[in-house]
C-alpha cells in the first residue's frame, strides 16, 4: 500500500504542515491587505468629505441653497461617488445628490447616526475612524462605504446677520458621503485568487520537491536496506549496500555491511568448526579403529624382529614394517592434535617456566641425538596471559622440528627469550581491506610471502595495470610492475568499481606524492605512499592503540635449513619439508595456537646454515 510507506507518510506530513502554514499566512495576508485597502479608501473618503465642506462653505455662509444643491449634485454624479447628503441637527435631509431624498428624515439608529447619539444628544467631537461605516443596501447590492463629517457652528456662522444659529449650538448638521466599494471588492477577490493560486502552486512544487528528496534521500536507501535484509535473510551474506553518504542512513548502511561481514565470518567459522568437528570425529574413529591393529602389528613385528637373528633379509623387512607402523601411529597422533584445537584457557604464566617444561619432555631425544641445547632466558620477563599447555605444545613442536632438521649429525639448538617493543608496521597483517563502496580488495589468488595480497588498479591516460600491496602493514614488498610516477597524474582505483583510492586533499608528508587510502572494517583507514624509495605509511587507529610490549622467544638451530620457495607455505596444513617423515600438521597446529593468543610466528632460514622460528606473545597491560 502506498500510504503505508514511510516516504509517503513523511511527504504527506510535510505537505500538510506547509499547507497549514501557507493557509495561515494567506489568511492574515489577505486580512492585512483588506484592512490596508479599506483604510486607504477611508482616507480618500475623508479627504473628499473635507473637500466638499470646503467647496460649499462659502455658499453656506451666503445661504445660497441653489448653488449648494448644484455643487452637491455635481459632486454626487462622479463615478467614484454613490451619493452626497447633508443632514440638519434634527436628521432631516436638506441637501442630496438624489433630489428625491430631500426633506426626508434619516433613521438615527442606522447609518452610523447612533455613534453621535449614544447619550441622547449629538456628540461635539467624533474621531475619524468612528465616522465611517460599511454596509450593503440589499443582499445582491455591492457594498458601500459611508463617512459622516459633522458641520460645526463656526464664528462666521453664528455672527452673521443672515443666520439664526445661536452661539451655544455646536453641531449644525452632518455631511454624509457614500462611496461604492465595488473596485475594492474586485481587487480583494483578485488578491484572494492570486494568493490561493500561489499557495496551491507552492504546495504542488514543494510537494514534488519534498517527494523527490524523500524518495532520493530516504526512501531509496531504506528500500536498498530492505532489499539487502531480504538477501541476507535468504543466505546471501555477500550482498552489499552502497554507503556513499555520511549521514545516519550511510552510517546505517555501513553498519549493515559490517554486520553482514561478521555474519559471513561467523558462518565461515561455523563451517570451519563443523569441518574440524567432522575431522575430529573422523580422527577419533581412525584412532579407535587403526590404533589397536597398529599396536598389534607393531608388537608382533617387534617380537619377530628380535627372533630373526641371523636372517638378514627378514630383519630388513621387519625393520621397514616397524618403522612404517610407528610413522602411521605418529600420523594418527598428529591428526588428532590438529583436529582437537580448542579455545585457549588463558591464565597468567611465565614463559620461561613453560619453555623449561617443554625441554623436559624432549630431554631424552636431545641426548640421543647428540644435540646441544643452549638456553638464554631473560629472568626479568613480564608474565603473559596464555594457555600454558597450548604454548608448551608450541615449543615442543618447534624443538622437535629443530631436532629433525639437525638429523643424524651433531648440532645445537638455542632458545632465547626477551622482552621487546614491537611496532605494528612490519608485523601486523591486514586481513580485510575495502574500497569506499565496500568492495573487497584482498586478492587471494596472488600471495606475497604466503599471504594474500591487496589488489589495486592504476590508470594513467590509456595505460592501466594492477599493483599488489603486501598485506603486512608497513611492508614494502609490493609488486608494482613498473608503475609510473604518482605525481604525473596516476589514478589508483578499486579493481571492481573503479572508485578512487587516493586520499583527497592529502599528500605524503615525506615526498609530497599522492597517497592511497583504504578501509579496514572496524579498524579505520590505512594510508601509504607508493612513490619509489619513500615507504611512508600510517594506520592511525592501530598506531594510537597498539600494545607494543611483547615477549619474544627464538628457537634457532644449525640444521639443514628450509628452501625459500617452501617458506610461504610452511604453516599450511599437510605442507612439510621432511618428506615421508612428517605429517605437515605440526606447524599448522603451532600457527593456530599462536594466532589464538593474538601473537605472531615467523621464520628465518637459509639452506645449509639453519632455521630460526620467532614467536611473539603480547603482554597484556
C-alpha positions as a printed NumPy array, in Angstrom:
array([[  0.   ,   0.   ,   0.   ],
       [  1.329,   3.431,  -0.96 ],
       [  0.027,   5.114,   2.185],
       [  1.918,   2.605,   4.36 ],
       [  5.335,   3.62 ,   3.057],
       [  7.496,   5.862,   5.189],
       [  8.266,   8.104,   2.208],
       [  4.568,   8.788,   1.589],
       [  3.912,   9.396,   5.283],
       [  6.806,  11.819,   5.555],
       [  5.848,  13.643,   2.354],
       [  2.211,  13.846,   3.4  ],
       [  3.171,  15.176,   6.835],
       [  5.478,  17.831,   5.392],
       [  2.926,  18.92 ,   2.771],
       [  0.159,  19.06 ,   5.376],
       [  2.328,  21.208,   7.629],
       [  3.224,  23.51 ,   4.751],
       [ -0.434,  23.717,   3.715],
       [ -1.414,  24.745,   7.239],
       [  1.395,  27.316,   7.431],
       [  0.64 ,  28.793,   3.999],
       [ -3.09 ,  28.862,   4.8  ],
       [ -2.486,  30.862,   7.975],
       [ -0.085,  33.155,   6.123],
       [ -2.558,  33.665,   3.256],
       [ -5.416,  34.406,   5.662],
       [ -3.522,  37.054,   7.601],
       [ -2.033,  38.45 ,   4.392],
       [ -5.488,  38.886,   2.832],
       [ -6.875,  40.401,   6.025],
       [ -3.963,  42.803,   6.209],
       [ -4.369,  43.786,   2.57 ],
       [ -8.121,  44.18 ,   3.005],
       [ -7.6  ,  46.401,   6.04 ],
       [ -4.922,  48.403,   4.233],
       [ -7.088,  48.972,   1.142],
       [-10.137,  49.866,   3.256],
       [ -8.038,  52.307,   5.247],
       [ -6.885,  53.916,   2.035],
       [-10.482,  54.23 ,   0.856],
       [-11.484,  55.739,   4.218],
       [ -8.645,  58.26 ,   3.959],
       [ -9.744,  59.135,   0.432],
       [-13.388,  59.45 ,   1.54 ],
       [-12.408,  61.701,   4.452],
       [-10.376,  63.92 ,   2.118],
       [-13.324,  64.026,  -0.287],
       [-15.68 ,  64.942,   2.557],
       [-13.397,  67.762,   3.668],
       [-13.152,  68.937,   0.041],
       [-16.981,  69.04 ,  -0.237],
       [-17.208,  71.033,   3.004],
       [-14.603,  73.463,   1.792],
       [-16.249,  73.787,  -1.633],
       [-19.675,  74.562,  -0.195],
       [-18.599,  76.633,   2.804],
       [-18.862,  79.987,   1.018],
       [-22.289,  79.2  ,  -0.404],
       [-23.492,  78.058,   3.018],
       [-22.309,  81.318,   4.567],
       [-24.363,  83.17 ,   1.938],
       [-27.197,  80.688,   2.365],
       [-27.27 ,  80.205,  -1.396],
       [-29.247,  76.976,  -1.491],
       [-29.338,  76.642,  -5.231],
       [-25.573,  76.769,  -5.57 ],
       [-25.151,  74.37 ,  -2.642],
       [-27.618,  71.965,  -4.2  ],
       [-25.944,  72.23 ,  -7.587],
       [-22.492,  71.614,  -6.109],
       [-23.64 ,  68.542,  -4.177],
       [-25.493,  67.174,  -7.222],
       [-22.436,  67.675,  -9.436],
       [-20.133,  66.022,  -6.94 ],
       [-22.508,  63.1  ,  -6.409],
       [-22.591,  62.347, -10.167],
       [-18.952,  61.305, -10.192],
       [-18.387,  57.565, -10.864],
       [-16.376,  57.074,  -7.701],
       [-19.169,  58.512,  -5.504],
       [-22.518,  56.9  ,  -4.779],
       [-24.227,  59.955,  -3.213],
       [-23.663,  63.05 ,  -1.092],
       [-26.121,  64.292,   1.554],
       [-26.366,  66.973,   4.225],
       [-28.494,  66.439,   7.39 ],
       [-29.505,  69.147,   9.782],
       [-29.303,  68.608,  13.54 ],
       [-32.775,  67.052,  13.559],
       [-31.843,  64.412,  10.992],
       [-33.68 ,  65.998,   8.039],
       [-32.003,  65.694,   4.648],
       [-31.685,  69.237,   3.417],
       [-29.287,  68.615,   0.546],
       [-28.704,  65.461,  -1.528],
       [-27.294,  64.408,  -4.865],
       [-30.566,  62.454,  -5.12 ],
       [-33.333,  65.089,  -5.206],
       [-35.959,  62.546,  -4.128],
       [-34.389,  62.282,  -0.667],
       [-34.534,  65.982,   0.164],
       [-36.867,  66.694,   3.07 ],
       [-36.859,  63.119,   4.387],
       [-35.743,  62.146,   7.852],
       [-32.932,  59.688,   8.407],
       [-33.084,  56.899,  10.943],
       [-30.839,  57.959,  13.83 ],
       [-30.394,  54.314,  14.824],
       [-28.971,  53.472,  11.437],
       [-26.295,  54.765,   9.084],
       [-23.855,  55.36 ,  11.992],
       [-26.047,  58.083,  13.47 ],
       [-26.06 ,  56.072,  16.721],
       [-22.367,  56.879,  17.141],
       [-23.222,  60.538,  17.624],
       [-26.423,  59.98 ,  19.608],
       [-25.38 ,  57.368,  22.165],
       [-26.141,  59.754,  25.066],
       [-29.332,  61.106,  23.518],
       [-27.62 ,  64.267,  22.31 ],
       [-25.155,  64.608,  19.449],
       [-21.506,  64.471,  20.41 ],
       [-19.464,  67.591,  19.898],
       [-16.467,  65.663,  18.573],
       [-16.19 ,  62.339,  16.684],
       [-12.928,  60.601,  15.777],
       [-12.307,  59.892,  12.107],
       [-12.445,  56.016,  12.369],
       [-15.853,  56.315,  14.07 ],
       [-17.261,  58.343,  11.208],
       [-17.161,  55.512,   8.673],
       [-19.467,  52.595,   8.054],
       [-19.539,  49.751,   5.548],
       [-22.946,  48.448,   4.559],
       [-24.9  ,  46.92 ,   1.717],
       [-28.317,  48.312,   0.675],
       [-29.503,  44.843,  -0.366],
       [-28.476,  41.21 ,  -0.483],
       [-27.228,  41.404,  -4.065],
       [-26.162,  45.044,  -3.995],
       [-22.474,  45.935,  -3.835],
       [-21.02 ,  47.179,  -0.569],
       [-20.827,  50.89 ,   0.193],
       [-18.556,  52.95 ,   2.435],
       [-20.223,  55.858,   4.139],
       [-18.423,  58.647,   6.013],
       [-20.131,  61.332,   8.098],
       [-18.456,  64.679,   8.654],
       [-20.015,  66.97 ,  11.301],
       [-20.615,  70.615,  10.261],
       [-19.646,  72.682,  13.274],
       [-21.027,  76.159,  14.185],
       [-18.07 ,  78.388,  13.267],
       [-17.826,  82.062,  14.467],
       [-18.528,  83.291,  10.949],
       [-21.724,  81.347,  11.111],
       [-23.23 ,  82.485,  14.462],
       [-22.116,  86.134,  13.992],
       [-23.629,  86.539,  10.524],
       [-26.849,  88.507,  10.314],
       [-28.377,  86.065,   7.845],
       [-28.332,  83.072,  10.163],
       [-30.402,  82.178,  13.149],
       [-27.992,  79.737,  14.793],
       [-27.278,  80.591,  18.408],
       [-23.706,  80.573,  19.635],
       [-24.408,  77.683,  22.047],
       [-25.241,  75.302,  19.219],
       [-22.104,  73.252,  18.455],
       [-23.131,  70.984,  15.567],
       [-25.279,  72.454,  12.804],
       [-25.534,  69.31 ,  10.683],
       [-23.722,  66.417,   9.103],
       [-22.206,  65.906,   5.655],
       [-22.661,  62.294,   4.569],
       [-20.611,  60.949,   1.621],
       [-21.166,  57.389,   0.341],
       [-18.566,  55.68 ,  -1.881],
       [-19.116,  52.324,  -3.674],
       [-16.61 ,  49.555,  -2.762],
       [-17.07 ,  47.644,  -5.995],
       [-13.48 ,  48.156,  -7.172],
       [-12.126,  47.427,  -3.699],
       [-14.048,  44.142,  -3.521],
       [-12.874,  43.271,  -7.023],
       [ -9.262,  43.953,  -6.004],
       [ -9.663,  41.859,  -2.847],
       [-11.11 ,  38.966,  -4.85 ],
       [ -8.238,  39.159,  -7.334],
       [ -5.798,  39.224,  -4.435],
       [ -7.501,  36.239,  -2.804],
       [ -7.413,  34.312,  -6.064],
       [ -3.745,  35.194,  -6.566],
       [ -2.853,  34.149,  -3.024],
       [ -4.791,  30.893,  -3.369],
       [ -3.184,  30.187,  -6.748],
       [  0.246,  30.992,  -5.327],
       [ -0.403,  28.782,  -2.299],
       [ -1.576,  25.906,  -4.49 ],
       [  1.42 ,  26.353,  -6.784],
       [  3.856,  26.49 ,  -3.891],
       [  2.279,  23.427,  -2.311],
       [  2.429,  21.484,  -5.585],
       [  6.025,  22.47 ,  -6.288],
       [  7.032,  21.852,  -2.684],
       [  5.248,  18.508,  -2.747],
       [  7.21 ,  17.496,  -5.832],
       [ 10.499,  18.698,  -4.333],
       [  9.851,  17.092,  -0.948],
       [  8.61 ,  13.919,  -2.599],
       [ 11.712,  13.743,  -4.806],
       [ 14.065,  14.45 ,  -1.892],
       [ 12.316,  11.929,   0.346],
       [ 12.394,   9.404,  -2.478],
       [ 16.07 ,  10.015,  -3.246],
       [ 17.459,  10.613,   0.251],
       [ 15.276,   8.387,   2.422],
       [ 13.009,   6.018,   0.53 ],
       [ 15.697,   4.754,  -1.888],
       [ 18.28 ,   3.967,   0.831],
       [ 15.593,   2.398,   3.003],
       [ 14.427,   0.244,   0.078],
       [ 18.041,  -0.777,  -0.582],
       [ 18.431,  -1.738,   3.063],
       [ 15.149,  -3.648,   2.91 ],
       [ 16.314,  -5.483,  -0.21 ],
       [ 19.633,  -6.212,   1.466],
       [ 17.92 ,  -7.645,   4.553],
       [ 15.906,  -9.958,   2.312],
       [ 19.077, -11.127,   0.562],
       [ 20.854, -11.686,   3.86 ],
       [ 17.793, -13.457,   5.265],
       [ 17.919, -15.686,   2.19 ],
       [ 21.53 , -16.602,   2.915],
       [ 23.304, -14.185,   0.546],
       [ 25.752, -12.751,   3.08 ],
       [ 27.883, -11.252,   0.313],
       [ 25.202,  -8.707,  -0.639],
       [ 26.368,  -5.132,  -0.037],
       [ 24.566,  -1.795,   0.305],
       [ 26.094,   1.321,  -1.241],
       [ 27.113,   3.64 ,   1.593],
       [ 28.205,   6.81 ,  -0.205],
       [ 26.592,   9.324,   2.141],
       [ 27.943,  10.429,   5.505],
       [ 24.541,  10.843,   7.158],
       [ 22.761,   8.486,   9.51 ],
       [ 21.486,   6.291,   6.647],
       [ 25.032,   5.998,   5.309],
       [ 26.221,   5.007,   8.767],
       [ 23.356,   2.503,   8.964],
       [ 24.336,   1.046,   5.579],
       [ 27.968,   0.704,   6.676],
       [ 26.854,  -0.903,   9.92 ],
       [ 24.672,  -3.291,   7.911],
       [ 27.62 ,  -4.199,   5.674],
       [ 29.809,  -4.738,   8.736],
       [ 27.079,  -6.9  ,  10.252],
       [ 26.922,  -8.95 ,   7.043],
       [ 30.695,  -9.345,   7.123],
       [ 30.551, -10.506,  10.724],
       [ 27.756, -12.942,   9.866],
       [ 29.769, -14.238,   6.913],
       [ 32.806, -14.665,   9.134],
       [ 30.701, -16.369,  11.775],
       [ 29.21 , -18.704,   9.172],
       [ 32.672, -19.427,   7.798],
       [ 33.955, -20.09 ,  11.286],
       [ 30.944, -22.293,  11.979],
       [ 31.561, -24.138,   8.725],
       [ 35.224, -24.488,   9.618],
       [ 34.264, -25.639,  13.086],
       [ 31.939, -28.22 ,  11.548],
       [ 34.744, -29.407,   9.31 ],
       [ 37.134, -29.605,  12.227],
       [ 34.497, -31.375,  14.287],
       [ 33.949, -33.83 ,  11.457],
       [ 37.705, -34.245,  11.147],
       [ 37.912, -34.754,  14.891],
       [ 35.224, -37.422,  14.768],
       [ 36.951, -38.998,  11.794],
       [ 40.301, -38.852,  13.586],
       [ 38.777, -40.34 ,  16.727],
       [ 37.266, -43.098,  14.649],
       [ 40.538, -43.649,  12.83 ],
       [ 42.423, -43.733,  16.139],
       [ 39.945, -46.201,  17.564],
       [ 39.858, -48.441,  14.504],
       [ 43.514, -48.213,  13.492],
       [ 45.497, -47.761,  16.669],
       [ 44.626, -51.222,  18.021],
       [ 45.606, -53.035,  14.791],
       [ 48.717, -50.85 ,  14.551],
       [ 49.645, -51.74 ,  18.105],
       [ 49.216, -55.419,  17.298],
       [ 51.271, -55.084,  14.119],
       [ 53.98 , -53.131,  15.953],
       [ 54.098, -55.571,  18.873],
       [ 54.299, -58.663,  16.701],
       [ 56.715, -57.174,  14.213],
       [ 58.994, -56.034,  17.057],
       [ 58.795, -59.574,  18.578],
       [ 59.599, -61.174,  15.231],
       [ 62.483, -58.753,  14.737],
       [ 64.066, -59.924,  17.985],
       [ 63.693, -63.574,  16.933],
       [ 65.108, -63.047,  13.441],
       [ 68.727, -63.242,  14.478],
       [ 70.911, -64.312,  11.555],
       [ 68.13 , -63.736,   8.997],
       [ 69.321, -60.508,   7.427],
       [ 66.691, -60.262,   4.677],
       [ 63.882, -60.945,   7.088],
       [ 65.244, -58.448,   9.615],
       [ 65.357, -55.691,   6.971],
       [ 61.768, -56.356,   6.023],
       [ 60.698, -56.359,   9.662],
       [ 62.564, -53.1  ,  10.295],
       [ 60.575, -51.469,   7.484],
       [ 57.341, -52.807,   8.972],
       [ 58.236, -51.498,  12.448],
       [ 59.324, -48.027,  11.239],
       [ 56.332, -47.567,   8.961],
       [ 53.955, -48.705,  11.697],
       [ 55.49 , -46.169,  14.073],
       [ 55.104, -43.47 ,  11.394],
       [ 51.439, -44.358,  10.917],
       [ 50.898, -44.078,  14.653],
       [ 52.548, -40.621,  14.664],
       [ 50.384, -39.51 ,  11.748],
       [ 47.246, -40.51 ,  13.614],
       [ 48.504, -38.711,  16.742],
       [ 49.27 , -35.523,  14.752],
       [ 45.878, -35.693,  13.084],
       [ 44.238, -35.879,  16.49 ],
       [ 46.29 , -32.935,  17.756],
       [ 45.273, -30.853,  14.758],
       [ 41.591, -31.748,  14.966],
       [ 41.296, -31.132,  18.702],
       [ 42.379, -27.479,  18.763],
       [ 40.352, -25.767,  21.471],
       [ 39.785, -22.248,  22.711],
       [ 42.759, -21.392,  24.924],
       [ 42.108, -21.218,  28.665],
       [ 44.277, -18.225,  29.428],
       [ 45.901, -17.514,  32.761],
       [ 48.905, -15.541,  33.938],
       [ 52.058, -17.583,  33.37 ],
       [ 55.825, -17.253,  32.991],
       [ 57.157, -18.048,  29.531],
       [ 60.485, -19.313,  30.879],
       [ 58.742, -21.924,  33.023],
       [ 56.736, -23.129,  30.021],
       [ 59.939, -23.443,  27.987],
       [ 61.6  , -25.44 ,  30.776],
       [ 58.662, -27.882,  30.913],
       [ 58.822, -28.344,  27.126],
       [ 62.55 , -29.1  ,  27.331],
       [ 61.945, -31.752,  29.983],
       [ 59.508, -33.554,  27.626],
       [ 62.085, -33.937,  24.832],
       [ 65.18 , -34.209,  27.03 ],
       [ 65.786, -37.864,  26.089],
       [ 65.518, -37.108,  22.356],
       [ 68.064, -34.3  ,  22.784],
       [ 70.557, -36.613,  24.473],
       [ 70.083, -39.432,  21.941],
       [ 70.667, -37.068,  19.036],
       [ 73.835, -35.612,  20.479],
       [ 72.28 , -32.131,  20.232],
       [ 73.443, -29.336,  22.482],
       [ 70.666, -27.161,  23.907],
       [ 71.649, -23.593,  24.769],
       [ 69.215, -21.66 ,  26.969],
       [ 69.442, -17.876,  27.089],
       [ 66.355, -16.872,  29.045],
       [ 65.737, -13.407,  30.463],
       [ 64.808, -13.745,  34.147],
       [ 63.112, -10.3  ,  34.164],
       [ 60.42 , -11.196,  31.637],
       [ 56.903,  -9.944,  32.371],
       [ 54.213, -12.565,  32.852],
       [ 51.847, -13.204,  29.961],
       [ 48.231, -14.342,  29.752],
       [ 48.259, -17.655,  27.869],
       [ 47.075, -21.232,  27.892],
       [ 50.248, -22.77 ,  29.301],
       [ 49.542, -26.259,  27.921],
       [ 48.991, -24.992,  24.378],
       [ 52.08 , -22.76 ,  24.429],
       [ 54.096, -25.697,  25.8  ],
       [ 52.898, -27.731,  22.809],
       [ 54.168, -24.932,  20.522],
       [ 57.67 , -25.088,  21.98 ],
       [ 57.686, -28.898,  21.876],
       [ 56.76 , -28.826,  18.164],
       [ 59.485, -26.293,  17.366],
       [ 62.155, -28.171,  19.339],
       [ 61.188, -31.452,  17.644],
       [ 61.37 , -29.725,  14.244],
       [ 64.85 , -28.434,  15.106],
       [ 65.919, -31.945,  16.101],
       [ 64.594, -33.306,  12.795],
       [ 66.429, -30.532,  10.897],
       [ 69.748, -31.442,  12.588],
       [ 69.142, -35.121,  11.907],
       [ 71.842, -37.724,  12.491],
       [ 74.571, -35.121,  12.778],
       [ 75.519, -33.353,  15.968],
       [ 74.375, -29.771,  16.319],
       [ 72.933, -27.195,  18.617],
       [ 69.611, -25.567,  19.396],
       [ 69.492, -22.18 ,  21.015],
       [ 66.401, -20.932,  22.821],
       [ 66.335, -17.271,  23.813],
       [ 63.646, -15.196,  25.455],
       [ 63.446, -11.456,  25.957],
       [ 61.021,  -8.57 ,  26.287],
       [ 60.702,  -6.444,  23.145],
       [ 58.813,  -3.421,  21.942],
       [ 57.383,  -4.05 ,  18.5  ],
       [ 55.778,  -1.515,  16.175],
       [ 52.795,  -2.857,  14.206],
       [ 54.498,  -1.883,  10.938],
       [ 56.219,  -4.927,   9.54 ],
       [ 54.371,  -7.274,  11.889],
       [ 50.582,  -6.847,  11.754],
       [ 48.748,  -8.487,   8.847],
       [ 45.884,  -6.688,   7.117],
       [ 43.316,  -9.444,   6.724],
       [ 40.472,  -7.3  ,   5.352],
       [ 40.576,  -4.259,   3.059],
       [ 37.697,  -2.436,   1.369],
       [ 37.203,   0.424,  -1.081],
       [ 34.722,   3.269,  -0.279],
       [ 31.968,   1.154,  -1.892],
       [ 32.771,  -1.86 ,   0.322],
       [ 34.301,  -3.994,  -2.409],
       [ 36.898,  -6.455,  -1.134],
       [ 40.469,  -5.546,  -2.135],
       [ 42.058,  -8.755,  -0.816],
       [ 43.215, -10.862,  -3.788],
       [ 43.641, -14.422,  -2.534],
       [ 44.908, -15.602,  -5.922],
       [ 48.061, -13.521,  -5.551],
       [ 50.257, -14.063,  -2.498],
       [ 53.294, -12.276,  -1.141],
       [ 55.313, -14.335,   1.347],
       [ 52.45 , -16.785,   1.573],
       [ 49.833, -14.186,   2.453],
       [ 47.033, -12.829,   0.208],
       [ 47.934,  -9.513,  -1.433],
       [ 45.889,  -6.307,  -1.637],
       [ 44.975,  -5.573,  -5.25 ],
       [ 44.786,  -2.01 ,  -6.614],
       [ 44.411,  -0.865, -10.225],
       [ 46.326,   2.132, -11.544],
       [ 45.472,   4.223, -14.594],
       [ 47.379,   6.931, -16.449],
       [ 45.692,   8.157, -19.62 ],
       [ 45.351,   4.986, -21.76 ],
       [ 47.792,   2.964, -19.656],
       [ 46.416,   0.727, -16.93 ],
       [ 47.562,  -2.175, -14.808],
       [ 47.402,  -3.898, -11.43 ],
       [ 49.636,  -3.482,  -8.42 ],
       [ 49.686,  -5.74 ,  -5.39 ],
       [ 50.406,  -4.482,  -1.883],
       [ 51.943,  -6.677,   0.785],
       [ 49.234,  -7.353,   3.393],
       [ 51.788,  -6.926,   6.189],
       [ 51.256,  -3.37 ,   7.413],
       [ 54.278,  -1.185,   6.681],
       [ 55.968,  -3.753,   4.44 ],
       [ 57.468,  -2.531,   1.173],
       [ 57.46 ,  -5.879,  -0.634],
       [ 54.858,  -4.663,  -3.109],
       [ 54.52 ,  -5.818,  -6.694],
       [ 54.332,  -2.53 ,  -8.56 ],
       [ 55.045,  -3.791, -12.11 ],
       [ 56.736,  -0.603, -13.327],
       [ 54.004,   1.729, -12.128],
       [ 54.708,   5.321, -13.31 ],
       [ 55.429,   8.264, -11.009],
       [ 52.346,   9.059,  -8.877],
       [ 52.994,  12.781,  -9.252],
       [ 52.372,  12.501, -13.004],
       [ 48.609,  12.214, -12.582],
       [ 48.328,   8.481, -11.944],
       [ 44.978,   7.289, -10.548],
       [ 44.686,   4.48 ,  -8.007],
       [ 41.349,   2.679,  -8.331],
       [ 39.336,  -0.2  ,  -6.958],
       [ 39.682,  -3.098,  -9.436],
       [ 35.954,  -3.861,  -9.193],
       [ 34.143,  -0.483,  -9.202],
       [ 36.923,   1.946, -10.276],
       [ 36.318,   4.103,  -7.201],
       [ 39.347,   6.277,  -6.434],
       [ 41.619,   5.046,  -3.656],
       [ 43.659,   8.255,  -3.491],
       [ 43.157,  10.25 ,  -0.284],
       [ 41.62 ,  13.543,  -1.359],
       [ 43.27 ,  16.691,  -0.07 ],
       [ 46.21 ,  14.786,   1.445],
       [ 49.78 ,  14.206,   0.328],
       [ 52.728,  12.2  ,   1.601],
       [ 54.468,  14.195,   4.358],
       [ 57.834,  12.796,   3.225],
       [ 57.828,  13.203,  -0.559],
       [ 54.635,  15.143,  -1.318],
       [ 53.217,  12.477,  -3.654],
       [ 49.526,  11.432,  -3.558],
       [ 48.809,   8.655,  -1.066],
       [ 46.494,   5.665,  -1.249],
       [ 43.814,   5.019,   1.359],
       [ 41.541,   2.056,   2.016],
       [ 39.451,   0.95 ,   4.985],
       [ 39.942,  -1.997,   7.276],
       [ 36.427,  -2.625,   8.669],
       [ 36.128,  -1.623,  12.321],
       [ 39.824,  -0.698,  12.417],
       [ 39.988,   2.574,  10.49 ],
       [ 41.845,   3.79 ,   7.4  ],
       [ 45.219,   2.545,   6.159],
       [ 47.26 ,   5.072,   4.183],
       [ 50.598,   4.796,   2.451],
       [ 52.867,   6.131,  -0.27 ],
       [ 53.929,   4.045,  -3.262],
       [ 56.492,   6.522,  -4.52 ],
       [ 59.769,   4.747,  -5.239],
       [ 62.095,   4.995,  -2.241],
       [ 59.578,   6.662,   0.094],
       [ 57.796,   3.961,   2.094],
       [ 55.654,   6.276,   4.253],
       [ 52.618,   4.603,   5.849],
       [ 50.006,   5.317,   8.513],
       [ 47.255,   3.341,  10.258],
       [ 46.078,   5.879,  12.803],
       [ 43.652,   3.718,  14.771],
       [ 46.156,   0.878,  15.183],
       [ 49.18 ,   3.13 ,  15.723],
       [ 47.411,   5.011,  18.524],
       [ 46.042,   1.933,  20.369],
       [ 48.776,  -0.613,  19.671],
       [ 50.208,  -2.504,  22.638],
       [ 53.902,  -2.661,  21.726],
       [ 55.032,  -4.836,  24.657],
       [ 55.764,  -8.437,  23.636],
       [ 57.661, -11.445,  24.927],
       [ 59.809, -12.822,  22.128],
       [ 61.067, -16.404,  22.036],
       [ 63.533, -17.562,  19.375],
       [ 64.212, -21.214,  18.655],
       [ 67.285, -21.409,  16.413],
       [ 69.068, -24.487,  15.064],
       [ 72.058, -25.087,  12.82 ],
       [ 70.352, -27.808,  10.83 ],
       [ 69.731, -28.236,   7.116],
       [ 67.596, -25.088,   6.667],
       [ 64.478, -24.551,   4.572],
       [ 64.434, -23.515,   0.892],
       [ 62.973, -20.031,   0.374],
       [ 60.417, -21.435,  -2.081],
       [ 58.871, -23.546,   0.698],
       [ 58.75 , -20.875,   3.438],
       [ 55.485, -19.179,   2.248],
       [ 53.569, -22.484,   2.59 ],
       [ 55.294, -23.643,   5.75 ],
       [ 52.303, -23.111,   8.065],
       [ 49.676, -24.593,   5.752],
       [ 48.135, -27.946,   6.783],
       [ 49.872, -31.008,   5.297],
       [ 52.801, -28.937,   3.979],
       [ 56.083, -30.477,   5.115],
       [ 59.813, -30.278,   4.346],
       [ 60.533, -33.69 ,   5.913],
       [ 59.322, -35.853,   3.072],
       [ 57.889, -39.136,   4.272],
       [ 58.931, -38.407,   7.873],
       [ 56.458, -35.598,   8.514],
       [ 52.707, -35.178,   8.515],
       [ 52.623, -31.449,   7.732],
       [ 50.337, -30.722,  10.662],
       [ 52.735, -29.709,  13.424],
       [ 53.436, -26.16 ,  12.24 ],
       [ 49.766, -25.674,  11.247],
       [ 48.78 , -26.515,  14.824],
       [ 51.547, -24.224,  16.105],
       [ 50.408, -21.308,  13.957],
       [ 46.777, -21.778,  15.078],
       [ 47.734, -21.733,  18.762],
       [ 49.882, -18.598,  18.412],
       [ 47.202, -16.823,  16.386],
       [ 44.582, -17.641,  19.041],
       [ 46.841, -15.85 ,  21.536],
       [ 46.967, -12.71 ,  19.305],
       [ 50.629, -13.414,  18.743],
       [ 52.777, -13.894,  15.652],
       [ 55.144, -16.563,  14.416],
       [ 57.697, -16.038,  11.678],
       [ 60.654, -17.95 ,  10.306],
       [ 64.128, -17.054,   9.066],
       [ 66.034, -19.781,   7.293],
       [ 68.931, -20.424,   4.95 ],
       [ 69.749, -23.764,   3.389],
       [ 72.869, -25.276,   4.96 ],
       [ 73.018, -22.665,   7.736],
       [ 69.961, -23.228,   9.878],
       [ 66.486, -22.051,  10.816],
       [ 65.135, -19.656,  13.421],
       [ 61.487, -19.554,  14.489],
       [ 60.427, -16.289,  16.151],
       [ 57.351, -16.25 ,  18.392],
       [ 55.96 , -13.037,  19.877],
       [ 53.235, -13.115,  22.546],
       [ 51.657,  -9.781,  23.615],
       [ 51.972,  -8.674,  27.211],
       [ 48.507,  -7.583,  28.321],
       [ 48.543,  -4.441,  30.47 ]])
